[in-house]
Amino acid sequence: MKTREAVYLKVVEILSDLFEVDVTDISESSRLYDDLDIDSIDAIDLVVELKSYAGKKIGPDDFKSVRSVGDVVNAVCELLGNE
């Protein structure tokens, strides 16, 4: 089972590597669209990466209400059965 901290670090790594977001700009309260400039196409790429990481199918409804990095971490943890 992956810890919440491990999931958070993976999300930060993906945001940094895939979208060239500066790690220092990323926190749990960072809003994907407003603060990190992640658009809807980027969000799809993020979900694809997270699907690979989680090893589980991620449906559109799983990330429907995701707005912040913390929301992403919570959604992944929920998929993994951490919460």
Secondary structure, 3 states (H helix, E strand, C coil): CCCHHHHHHHHHHHHHHHHCCCHHHCCCCCECCCCCCCCHHHHHHHHHHHHHHHCCCCCHHHHCCCCEHHHHHHHHHHHHCCC
